[in-house]
Amino acid sequence: KLSQPDNLKILKDFCMAFNGSADSHQVTLEQAAKTAIRYVGTFSVCLPNLSCAHVLVKTLVVLINITKAVALKDFVAELSGKLLKKCWQGDETTQQRNEAISYLLKYHVAWSNDGLEKIEVICANAIPATLEEAEVDDDKYQSLSSQTLPCYYRVMMAELVNHLKTVRASSEEDSQKLMQLEISARILCMMIQVVKAFDKRSVLGIALRCGQQYVDTFLKCSMPFWILSFEITRMKFYSYLNHFSKVHGVCSIFVLILRFIKMLL
């Protein structure tokens, strides 16, 4: 296994080949890997087909996972997005094409700084553009078509479910998590509209299966957090009312005192 000490030393020597004349004793494995990953990523501009793009991203993912160079996850996410937006010409089979697109889309969403935003952009912009057969531009996902839509749909629903699993109940109110739950629900509504628009049996089957997973995960992981947040918010609301009533009472006393002073004058 690559994670074994002897193999990690070999991996570091491999990564040092991209670091020029740097001393291997003064460079950590993570630092060497960062340079190697960015260098390997430059080959994305001359890839001949989608299968090669799949292999390239797989290589980068393995390097990051082993070397713990998590700072470059966003780099791989952006690279995967660029590869998904390219128009590929190749002789891959349907299975190979779907496997490659699924892998690229997974890391484009999961390793980005805001995965929900990526999904929302695809649902709100990329899919309608594909449905309307809009003109090709730099921001269009050219790998997305009526044939690859089920593949996109499956990955995005899976990432939505994975996001719900990260929302756990805590002892404090978390407005950021509440906002993410709202965005997640909005995206789910968009994806339901996609099923109505395309009217494909394969997409409908994925929607039913993944929709059930979404509901089950929400009830198990996110619902306790939502209920706790409601309780905390309700207690805060009652506290505000209590303070306001006290302030109102004090103000009433001051008003009475002022009236009494005016009468004496």
C-alpha positions as CSV (number, residue, x, y, z in Angstrom):
1,K,0.0,0.0,0.0
2,L,1.2,3.5,-0.7
3,S,0.5,4.6,2.8
4,Q,3.2,2.3,4.2
5,P,6.4,4.2,5.3
6,D,8.7,2.7,2.6
7,N,6.2,3.5,-0.1
8,L,5.7,7.0,1.2
9,K,9.5,7.6,0.8
10,I,9.3,6.4,-2.8
11,L,6.3,8.7,-3.3
12,K,8.2,11.6,-1.9
13,D,11.1,10.9,-4.2
14,F,8.7,10.9,-7.1
15,C,7.1,14.2,-6.0
16,M,10.6,15.7,-5.5
17,A,11.2,15.3,-9.3
18,F,8.8,18.2,-9.8
19,N,10.5,20.4,-7.2
20,G,13.7,21.1,-9.2
21,S,16.9,21.3,-7.1
22,A,15.1,21.5,-3.7
23,D,16.7,19.5,-0.9
24,S,14.4,16.6,-0.1
25,H,15.4,16.8,3.6
26,Q,14.1,20.3,3.9
27,V,10.8,19.6,2.1
28,T,7.9,17.7,3.6
29,L,5.9,15.2,1.7
30,E,2.9,17.5,1.7
31,Q,4.9,20.4,0.3
32,A,6.5,18.2,-2.4
33,A,3.1,16.8,-3.3
34,K,1.6,20.3,-3.7
35,T,4.1,21.1,-6.4
36,A,3.7,17.7,-8.1
37,I,-0.1,18.0,-8.1
38,R,-0.1,21.4,-9.7
39,Y,2.4,20.3,-12.3
40,V,0.4,17.1,-13.2
41,G,-2.8,19.3,-13.3
42,T,-1.2,21.3,-16.2
43,F,-1.6,18.3,-18.5
44,S,-5.4,18.9,-18.4
45,V,-5.1,21.3,-21.4
46,C,-3.7,18.5,-23.7
47,L,-5.9,15.5,-22.8
48,P,-7.1,13.7,-25.9
49,N,-10.3,12.2,-24.5
50,L,-12.6,11.9,-21.4
51,S,-11.0,8.7,-20.2
52,C,-7.7,10.4,-19.9
53,A,-9.3,13.2,-17.9
54,H,-10.8,10.6,-15.7
55,V,-7.4,9.0,-15.0
56,L,-5.8,12.4,-14.4
57,V,-8.2,13.4,-11.8
58,K,-8.0,9.9,-10.2
59,T,-4.3,10.4,-9.9
60,L,-4.6,13.8,-8.3
61,V,-7.2,12.5,-5.8
62,V,-5.0,9.6,-4.8
63,L,-2.0,11.9,-4.3
64,I,-4.0,14.3,-2.1
65,N,-5.6,11.6,0.0
66,I,-2.2,9.9,0.7
67,T,-0.1,13.0,1.2
68,K,-2.8,14.9,3.2
69,A,-2.5,17.9,0.9
70,V,-6.1,19.0,1.7
71,A,-5.3,22.6,0.7
72,L,-5.4,21.5,-2.9
73,K,-8.9,19.9,-2.8
74,D,-10.4,23.1,-4.3
75,F,-7.8,23.0,-7.1
76,V,-9.0,19.5,-8.0
77,A,-12.6,20.7,-7.8
78,E,-12.0,23.6,-10.1
79,L,-10.0,21.4,-12.5
80,S,-12.8,18.8,-12.6
81,G,-15.3,21.5,-13.4
82,K,-13.2,22.7,-16.3
83,L,-13.0,19.2,-17.7
84,L,-16.8,18.8,-17.4
85,K,-17.2,22.0,-19.4
86,K,-15.0,20.8,-22.3
87,C,-16.5,19.2,-25.4
88,W,-15.0,15.7,-25.6
89,Q,-14.6,13.6,-28.8
90,G,-13.7,10.0,-28.2
91,D,-14.7,6.4,-28.7
92,E,-15.6,5.6,-25.1
93,T,-18.5,3.4,-24.4
94,T,-21.6,4.7,-22.7
95,Q,-20.5,3.0,-19.4
96,Q,-17.0,4.5,-19.6
97,R,-18.4,8.0,-20.4
98,N,-20.9,7.8,-17.5
99,E,-18.3,6.5,-15.1
100,A,-15.8,9.3,-16.0
101,I,-18.5,12.0,-15.7
102,S,-19.7,10.7,-12.4
103,Y,-16.2,10.7,-11.0
104,L,-15.4,14.2,-12.2
105,L,-18.7,15.7,-11.0
106,K,-18.4,14.0,-7.6
107,Y,-15.1,15.8,-6.8
108,H,-16.2,19.0,-8.6
109,V,-19.0,19.2,-6.0
110,A,-17.6,17.4,-2.9
111,W,-14.2,19.1,-2.9
112,S,-15.3,22.6,-3.7
113,N,-15.6,25.3,-1.0
114,D,-19.3,25.4,-1.5
115,G,-20.7,22.2,-2.9
116,L,-24.4,23.3,-2.6
117,E,-23.6,26.4,-4.7
118,K,-22.2,24.2,-7.5
119,I,-25.2,22.0,-7.5
120,E,-27.5,25.0,-7.5
121,V,-25.7,26.5,-10.5
122,I,-26.0,23.3,-12.4
123,C,-29.7,23.0,-11.6
124,A,-30.6,26.6,-12.2
125,N,-28.4,27.4,-15.2
126,A,-26.7,24.4,-16.8
127,I,-29.7,22.0,-17.0
128,P,-32.2,24.6,-18.4
129,A,-29.5,25.7,-20.9
130,T,-29.2,22.0,-22.0
131,L,-33.0,21.7,-22.2
132,E,-33.3,24.9,-24.3
133,E,-30.2,23.9,-26.4
134,A,-28.7,27.3,-25.8
135,E,-25.5,28.5,-27.5
136,V,-22.2,27.1,-26.2
137,D,-20.3,29.4,-23.8
138,D,-17.4,29.0,-21.4
139,D,-19.6,28.4,-18.4
140,K,-21.8,25.7,-20.0
141,Y,-21.2,22.1,-18.9
142,Q,-20.8,20.6,-22.4
143,S,-20.6,17.1,-21.0
144,L,-24.2,17.6,-19.8
145,S,-26.8,16.3,-22.3
146,S,-30.1,14.5,-22.4
147,Q,-28.1,11.2,-22.5
148,T,-25.8,12.1,-19.5
149,L,-28.5,13.8,-17.4
150,P,-29.3,10.7,-15.4
151,C,-25.6,10.5,-14.5
152,Y,-25.5,14.1,-13.4
153,Y,-28.8,13.7,-11.5
154,R,-27.6,10.7,-9.6
155,V,-24.3,12.3,-8.4
156,M,-26.0,15.6,-7.4
157,M,-28.7,13.8,-5.4
158,A,-26.0,11.7,-3.7
159,E,-24.1,14.8,-2.7
160,L,-27.2,16.4,-1.4
161,V,-27.8,13.4,0.9
162,N,-24.1,13.5,2.0
163,H,-24.5,17.1,2.9
164,L,-27.5,16.4,5.1
165,K,-25.4,13.8,7.0
166,T,-23.1,16.6,8.1
167,V,-25.9,18.6,9.7
168,R,-26.0,17.4,13.3
169,A,-27.8,18.8,16.3
170,S,-25.7,20.9,18.6
171,S,-26.3,22.8,21.9
172,E,-26.2,26.2,20.1
173,E,-28.1,27.8,17.3
174,D,-26.2,27.7,14.0
175,S,-27.7,30.1,11.5
176,Q,-25.2,29.0,8.8
177,K,-26.5,25.4,9.0
178,L,-30.1,26.5,8.9
179,M,-29.3,28.5,5.8
180,Q,-27.7,25.5,4.2
181,L,-30.7,23.4,5.0
182,E,-32.9,26.0,3.3
183,I,-30.6,25.9,0.2
184,S,-30.7,22.1,0.2
185,A,-34.5,22.1,0.2
186,R,-34.6,24.7,-2.6
187,I,-32.2,22.6,-4.7
188,L,-34.4,19.5,-4.1
189,C,-37.4,21.5,-5.5
190,M,-35.3,22.4,-8.5
191,M,-34.4,18.8,-9.1
192,I,-38.0,17.8,-8.9
193,Q,-38.8,20.4,-11.7
194,V,-36.0,18.8,-13.7
195,V,-37.8,15.4,-13.6
196,K,-41.0,17.2,-14.9
197,A,-39.1,19.0,-17.7
198,F,-37.2,16.0,-19.1
199,D,-39.8,13.4,-18.5
200,K,-37.3,10.5,-18.7
201,R,-38.0,7.1,-17.1
202,S,-34.4,6.7,-16.0
203,V,-34.3,10.1,-14.3
204,L,-37.7,9.4,-12.6
205,G,-36.3,6.1,-11.2
206,I,-33.2,7.9,-9.8
207,A,-35.4,10.7,-8.4
208,L,-37.7,8.2,-6.5
209,R,-34.8,6.2,-5.1
210,C,-32.6,9.2,-4.1
211,G,-35.5,11.2,-3.0
212,Q,-36.4,8.5,-0.5
213,Q,-32.8,8.6,0.7
214,Y,-33.0,12.3,1.1
215,V,-36.1,12.2,3.2
216,D,-34.7,9.4,5.4
217,T,-31.5,11.2,5.9
218,F,-33.3,14.4,6.7
219,L,-35.4,12.8,9.3
220,K,-32.5,11.0,10.9
221,C,-29.8,13.7,10.8
222,S,-31.2,17.1,10.1
223,M,-34.6,17.0,11.8
224,P,-33.2,16.8,15.3
225,F,-31.0,19.9,14.5
226,W,-34.0,21.7,13.1
227,I,-36.2,21.0,16.1
228,L,-33.4,22.0,18.5
229,S,-32.8,25.2,16.6
230,F,-36.6,26.0,16.8
231,E,-36.5,25.4,20.6
232,I,-33.5,27.7,21.0
233,T,-35.1,30.3,18.8
234,R,-38.4,30.1,20.7
235,M,-36.6,30.5,24.1
236,K,-34.8,33.5,22.7
237,F,-38.0,35.0,21.5
238,Y,-39.6,34.5,24.9
239,S,-36.6,36.0,26.6
240,Y,-36.9,39.1,24.3
241,L,-40.5,39.4,25.2
242,N,-39.7,39.2,28.9
243,H,-37.1,41.9,28.6
244,F,-39.4,44.0,26.5
245,S,-42.2,43.7,29.1
246,K,-39.8,44.8,31.8
247,V,-38.6,47.8,29.8
248,H,-42.2,48.6,29.0
249,G,-43.0,48.5,32.7
250,V,-40.1,50.7,33.6
251,C,-41.1,53.2,30.9
252,S,-44.7,53.3,32.3
253,I,-43.4,54.1,35.8
254,F,-41.2,56.9,34.4
255,V,-44.3,58.3,32.5
256,L,-46.3,58.3,35.7
257,I,-43.5,60.0,37.6
258,L,-43.2,62.7,35.0
259,R,-47.0,63.3,35.1
260,F,-46.8,63.6,38.9
261,I,-43.9,66.1,38.7
262,K,-45.9,68.2,36.2
263,M,-48.9,68.2,38.5
264,L,-46.7,69.5,41.4
265,L,-45.2,72.2,39.2
